[in-house]
Amino acid sequence: MKGAAEVEVVIRPRPGWRAVDLRELWHSRDLLRVMAIRDIKLRYRQTALGAVWVVLQPLLAAGIFSFVFGRVAKLPSGGIPYFAFAYAGLLGWNIFSSTISKASSSLVANGGLLSKIYFPRLILPLSTVSGTLLDFAVALAAMTYLIVSYHTFRGFAVLALPFWVLLALMLAGGIGLIAAAVQVSYRDVGQIVPVFMQLVLYASPVAYSVDAVPSHLRTLYTLNPVVGMLEGFRWSLVGGGPIRLWAVVYSTVFGAVLLVFGALSFTRMERKFTDVI
C-alpha cells in the first residue's frame, strides 16, 4: 500500500538460560496445529493397514511377553490374565517411548525448515505429541475389549488414567527435548536413543510386575521414575495390587523437574540450531 510504513523485525538470539516464551507459543498455535496434522498424515501415508498397526504391534508384543514371562518364566501377574497385564503395561510404555523417539528426531527431520524461516523451535517436538495421543486412543479401544473380556474393569480407578498419560508425557518430554537439542549438533544421539530405550524397557515393569523383582533390590529398582508411571497405568486399567504411593510421588516430582530442565536446556541451545543444522 502506498505510503504505508515499513516494519523491520530483527530477531536476535538471547544468551544464557531463559524461560519458555509461552506467549510466543500461543501466537503460533495455528502453526502447531498444522504441524501436528502433518505429522499424523506422514505417519499413515502409503500404509496398507494404516491405524491397524497401532493395535497390531502391542498385541503381538503382549502375546510374546505372555508366552515368555507368563508361561515359560511363570512370573506373577497378581491374578490378572497375563495378556491383559502385558498389554496394559505396553500402553503406558508406548506413550513414553514414542514421545521420546519422535521428539528427539523432530529438529533434524525438519532441518530445511529451521534454516529458512523463524518460528518457535519448540513447535516441532510439541507437534509430535498429538500423533502419540491418537495412537494411544486407538490402542486403548483394544484395551477396553480386553477389560470387558477378562472382567477386569477397575471402576473409579480408571478416572486416574489421564494423570498417568500426563506423567508419561512429562517424563518423555523432558528427555525428548534434551535429546532433540543435542542431536542437532551430535547426530550420534539418533543412534543412542534406540539403545537407551531398549535398556529402559527391560529395566521397567512393562512385561512383568515389580513383585517379580527381589525384595532387597525393589527400592533401588523403583528409583527408575518410569516404574511409578507404569504401575499407575496398570492399576487404573486392570488392577494387580495396591499402588505404591511413594513411587508415584517420586515419579511425578522427577517428571516435573525433568520437563522444566529439558525445556530450559532446549531454549538455551536453540540459538545455535540454524548455524549447525
C-alpha positions as CSV (number, residue, x, y, z in Angstrom):
1,M,0.0,0.0,0.0
2,K,1.4,3.4,-1.0
3,G,2.5,5.4,1.9
4,A,2.4,2.5,4.4
5,A,5.3,2.4,6.9
6,E,7.8,-0.4,6.5
7,V,8.3,-2.5,9.6
8,E,11.6,-4.3,10.1
9,V,11.8,-7.0,12.7
10,V,15.2,-8.1,13.9
11,I,15.4,-11.4,15.6
12,R,18.5,-12.0,17.8
13,P,19.3,-15.0,20.0
14,R,19.3,-14.2,23.7
15,P,22.3,-15.6,25.6
16,G,22.1,-17.7,28.8
17,W,19.3,-19.5,30.4
18,R,15.8,-18.2,29.7
19,A,12.2,-19.4,30.3
20,V,10.0,-20.7,27.6
21,D,8.1,-17.9,25.9
22,L,4.5,-19.1,26.4
23,R,3.1,-16.0,24.7
24,E,5.0,-16.7,21.5
25,L,3.9,-20.3,21.6
26,W,0.3,-19.2,21.9
27,H,0.6,-16.8,19.0
28,S,2.0,-19.8,16.9
29,R,-0.9,-22.2,17.9
30,D,-2.1,-22.4,14.3
31,L,1.3,-23.5,13.1
32,L,1.4,-26.1,15.9
33,R,-2.0,-27.4,14.7
34,V,-0.8,-27.6,11.1
35,M,2.5,-29.4,12.1
36,A,0.6,-31.8,14.2
37,I,-1.8,-32.7,11.4
38,R,1.1,-33.1,9.0
39,D,2.9,-35.4,11.5
40,I,-0.2,-37.7,11.6
41,K,-0.6,-37.7,7.8
42,L,3.0,-38.6,7.2
43,R,2.7,-41.5,9.7
44,Y,-0.1,-43.2,7.8
45,R,0.9,-42.2,4.3
46,Q,1.2,-45.1,1.9
47,T,0.5,-47.8,4.5
48,A,-1.8,-50.7,3.7
49,L,-3.1,-51.3,7.2
50,G,-3.0,-47.7,8.5
51,A,-4.1,-47.3,12.1
52,V,-4.3,-51.1,12.4
53,W,-0.5,-51.2,13.1
54,V,-1.1,-49.1,16.2
55,V,-3.1,-52.0,17.7
56,L,-1.3,-54.9,16.0
57,Q,2.1,-54.0,17.3
58,P,1.2,-54.0,21.1
59,L,-1.0,-57.1,20.6
60,L,1.9,-59.0,19.1
61,A,4.3,-57.8,21.8
62,A,1.8,-58.6,24.5
63,G,1.4,-62.2,23.1
64,I,5.2,-62.7,23.1
65,F,5.5,-61.3,26.6
66,S,2.7,-63.5,27.8
67,F,4.4,-66.6,26.5
68,V,8.0,-65.8,27.6
69,F,7.3,-64.2,31.0
70,G,3.9,-65.8,31.8
71,R,4.2,-69.4,30.6
72,V,7.9,-70.0,30.4
73,A,9.3,-67.9,33.3
74,K,5.9,-68.1,35.2
75,L,6.3,-64.6,36.7
76,P,3.4,-63.4,38.9
77,S,0.8,-61.1,37.5
78,G,-1.4,-60.5,40.6
79,G,-4.1,-62.9,39.4
80,I,-4.6,-60.9,36.1
81,P,-4.6,-62.7,32.8
82,Y,-1.0,-62.2,31.6
83,F,-2.0,-61.0,28.1
84,A,-4.1,-58.1,29.6
85,F,-1.4,-57.5,32.2
86,A,1.3,-57.1,29.5
87,Y,-0.9,-55.1,27.1
88,A,-1.8,-52.5,29.9
89,G,2.0,-52.1,30.6
90,L,2.6,-51.6,26.9
91,L,0.1,-48.8,26.6
92,G,2.0,-46.7,29.1
93,W,5.3,-47.7,27.7
94,N,4.4,-46.8,24.1
95,I,3.4,-43.3,25.1
96,F,6.7,-42.8,26.8
97,S,8.9,-44.4,24.1
98,S,7.0,-42.9,21.1
99,T,7.2,-39.4,22.5
100,I,11.0,-39.6,23.1
101,S,11.6,-41.2,19.7
102,K,9.6,-38.6,17.7
103,A,10.6,-35.6,19.7
104,S,14.3,-36.4,19.6
105,S,14.4,-36.5,15.8
106,S,11.9,-33.7,15.1
107,L,14.6,-30.9,14.6
108,V,16.9,-32.9,12.4
109,A,14.0,-34.2,10.3
110,N,12.9,-30.6,9.7
111,G,16.4,-29.1,9.2
112,G,15.4,-27.4,6.0
113,L,12.5,-25.6,7.6
114,L,14.7,-24.4,10.5
115,S,17.2,-22.8,8.3
116,K,14.7,-20.9,6.1
117,I,12.1,-19.3,8.4
118,Y,11.8,-18.3,12.0
119,F,9.2,-19.8,14.3
120,P,9.3,-21.0,17.9
121,R,11.5,-24.1,17.6
122,L,9.6,-25.8,20.4
123,I,6.7,-26.2,18.0
124,L,8.5,-29.1,16.3
125,P,8.8,-31.5,19.3
126,L,5.4,-30.4,20.6
127,S,3.7,-31.2,17.3
128,T,4.6,-34.9,17.7
129,V,2.6,-35.3,20.8
130,S,-0.8,-35.3,19.0
131,G,0.2,-38.3,16.9
132,T,1.3,-40.2,20.1
133,L,-2.1,-39.4,21.8
134,L,-4.0,-40.5,18.7
135,D,-2.1,-43.8,18.7
136,F,-2.9,-44.3,22.4
137,A,-6.6,-43.6,21.8
138,V,-6.7,-46.3,19.1
139,A,-4.8,-48.8,21.2
140,L,-7.0,-48.0,24.2
141,A,-10.0,-49.3,22.3
142,A,-8.4,-52.7,22.2
143,M,-7.6,-52.5,25.9
144,T,-11.3,-51.8,26.5
145,Y,-12.2,-55.0,24.7
146,L,-9.7,-56.9,26.9
147,I,-11.0,-55.4,30.1
148,V,-14.6,-56.5,29.2
149,S,-13.4,-59.9,28.1
150,Y,-11.4,-60.7,31.2
151,H,-13.7,-58.9,33.6
152,T,-11.0,-56.6,35.0
153,F,-12.9,-53.3,35.0
154,R,-11.4,-51.1,37.8
155,G,-14.4,-48.8,38.4
156,F,-13.4,-45.3,39.6
157,A,-9.7,-46.2,39.3
158,V,-9.9,-45.7,35.5
159,L,-10.6,-42.0,36.1
160,A,-6.9,-41.6,37.1
161,L,-5.8,-42.7,33.6
162,P,-5.4,-39.1,32.2
163,F,-3.0,-38.4,35.1
164,W,-0.8,-41.3,34.1
165,V,-0.8,-40.2,30.5
166,L,0.3,-36.7,31.6
167,L,3.0,-38.2,33.8
168,A,4.3,-40.3,30.8
169,L,4.4,-37.2,28.6
170,M,6.2,-35.2,31.3
171,L,8.9,-37.9,31.7
172,A,9.3,-38.4,28.0
173,G,9.0,-34.7,27.1
174,G,12.0,-33.8,29.3
175,I,14.2,-36.5,27.8
176,G,12.9,-35.8,24.3
177,L,13.6,-32.0,24.4
178,I,17.2,-32.6,25.6
179,A,17.8,-35.3,23.0
180,A,16.4,-33.2,20.2
181,A,18.5,-30.1,21.1
182,V,21.7,-32.2,21.5
183,Q,21.1,-34.2,18.3
184,V,21.3,-31.0,16.2
185,S,25.0,-30.8,17.0
186,Y,25.7,-34.5,17.6
187,R,23.9,-36.9,15.3
188,D,25.2,-39.8,17.4
189,V,22.1,-39.2,19.6
190,G,20.0,-40.7,16.9
191,Q,21.8,-44.0,17.4
192,I,21.9,-43.8,21.2
193,V,18.2,-43.2,21.8
194,P,17.0,-46.6,20.5
195,V,19.6,-48.4,22.6
196,F,18.7,-46.3,25.6
197,M,15.0,-47.2,25.1
198,Q,15.8,-50.9,24.9
199,L,17.7,-50.7,28.2
200,V,14.9,-48.8,29.9
201,L,12.3,-51.2,28.6
202,Y,13.8,-54.2,30.4
203,A,14.6,-52.1,33.5
204,S,10.9,-51.2,33.7
205,P,7.8,-53.3,34.7
206,V,6.3,-53.5,31.2
207,A,6.2,-57.2,30.8
208,Y,6.5,-58.1,34.5
209,S,5.4,-56.7,37.8
210,V,7.5,-55.1,40.5
211,D,6.7,-58.0,42.7
212,A,8.9,-60.2,40.5
213,V,11.9,-58.1,41.5
214,P,13.8,-59.5,44.5
215,S,12.7,-57.6,47.7
216,H,16.2,-56.4,48.6
217,L,16.5,-54.7,45.2
218,R,13.0,-53.3,45.0
219,T,13.7,-49.9,46.4
220,L,16.7,-49.4,44.2
221,Y,14.6,-50.6,41.2
222,T,11.9,-48.1,41.9
223,L,14.3,-45.3,41.6
224,N,13.6,-45.7,37.9
225,P,10.8,-43.0,37.5
226,V,9.1,-45.0,34.8
227,V,8.2,-47.6,37.4
228,G,5.7,-45.5,39.2
229,M,4.1,-44.4,36.0
230,L,3.7,-47.9,34.6
231,E,2.4,-49.2,37.8
232,G,-0.2,-46.5,37.8
233,F,-1.3,-47.3,34.2
234,R,-1.7,-51.0,35.1
235,W,-3.5,-50.2,38.4
236,S,-6.1,-48.0,36.6
237,L,-6.8,-50.5,33.8
238,V,-6.5,-54.0,35.2
239,G,-5.6,-53.7,38.9
240,G,-2.9,-56.0,40.2
241,G,-2.5,-55.0,43.8
242,P,-2.2,-51.7,45.8
243,I,-0.3,-48.9,44.2
244,R,2.9,-47.7,45.8
245,L,2.1,-44.1,46.6
246,W,5.7,-43.0,47.3
247,A,6.7,-44.3,43.9
248,V,4.0,-42.2,42.2
249,V,5.0,-39.1,44.1
250,Y,8.7,-39.7,43.2
251,S,7.9,-40.2,39.5
252,T,5.7,-37.1,39.5
253,V,8.3,-34.8,41.1
254,F,11.0,-36.3,38.9
255,G,8.9,-35.8,35.7
256,A,8.1,-32.2,36.6
257,V,11.7,-31.3,37.3
258,L,12.9,-33.2,34.2
259,L,10.4,-31.4,31.9
260,V,11.4,-28.0,33.2
261,F,15.1,-28.8,32.9
262,G,14.5,-30.1,29.4
263,A,12.6,-27.0,28.3
264,L,15.3,-24.7,29.7
265,S,18.1,-26.7,28.1
266,F,16.2,-26.6,24.8
267,T,15.8,-22.8,24.9
268,R,19.4,-22.3,25.8
269,M,20.7,-24.4,22.9
270,E,18.2,-23.3,20.3
271,R,20.1,-20.2,19.3
272,K,22.7,-22.5,17.6
273,F,20.2,-24.6,15.7
274,T,20.3,-22.7,12.5
275,D,24.1,-22.5,12.4
276,V,24.7,-26.2,12.8
277,I,21.6,-27.9,11.4
